[in-house]
Amino acid sequence: EEALSSPQRDEWLKAMADEKESFRVSNTFKPVTRKLPADVEAALLDTKWVFKLKRDESGKIVRFKARLVARGFRQREEDYDITFSPTLGMMPLRALIAIAALHRMQLVQADFTAAYLNPPLDKNVLIRMPPGFDEYQGAVALQLNKAMYGLHQSGALWNSAVVSLLIELGYYPYPHGDMCVFIRLLADGRFFILGLYVDDVLIAYSMRDRAIVLADLEKLNKKFKLKVLGQAKHILGVELSYFADGSIKMSQASYLRSTLKARGFKSCRNEPTPASSGS
């Protein structure tokens, strides 16, 4: 009751409404009205709402995020095949940022909205009717048309779909590095680099190539809904600061502060050398 009466209640309700709208736009569900055999009904997947606050580099709340996820741990083995999905590692992320600093490139961040709801599902999966989905009155279950969050194969299906589109646009995986780093070469030898972490995108480019990059981002947006966030300031828990000489500083101050708070050390006295300097 206290949670429902909090000042944030309306924000969470709006976030849930936005998630339901994403399902509608992507045609994620197909209502099943026929009576199901007992074994099929027993195999129906449950769902649950997951709530998360997205914060900026200073820890300020910038988005209330609600997501309905399938409880994929109950999936039968015959309901999925490939499950591996690569993600951008910290080492290639640092390398990408270092190259951007070396060549005085711009760093722009973007993210895909409801990424997993884009690729079609490769198996016949049914879920129990989630509470609050009144538009499906009379249905006994929902058949998934798209790769809903929580399923074993959703990450792999999304990665395959977005990588295929990037290659179609002229981006190719860096042959000697991370599977989530892509390079696009222009005719005169100029290049820009794109890093992909599930639904987060980080792209480094020179200012003279800005029009090309923006056109590519618009093509991505037409296929999969993409939100351009502007200059990258906070990605994968790393805060970025930019300086006049072209250098870029990486830090994790917000992460450290939250870790100290969680461990009960927030009010501890600062020390320039937090270790014994004696023998």
Buried (B, 14 or more C-beta within 10 A) or exposed (E): EEEEEEEBEEBBEEBBEBBBEBBEEBEBBEBBEEEBEEEEEEBBBEBEBEEEBEBBBEEEEEEBBBBBBBBBEEBEEEBBEEEEBBBBBEEBBEBBBBBBBEBEBBBBBBBBBBBBBBBEBBBEBBBBBBEEBEEBEEBBBBBBBBBBBBBBBBBBBBBBBBBEBBEEBEBEBBEEBBBBBBBBEEEEEBBBBBBBBBBBBBBBBBEEBEEBBEEBBEBBBEBBBBEBBEEBBBBBEBBBEBEEEEEBEBEEEBEEEBEEEEEEEEEEEEEEEEEEEEE
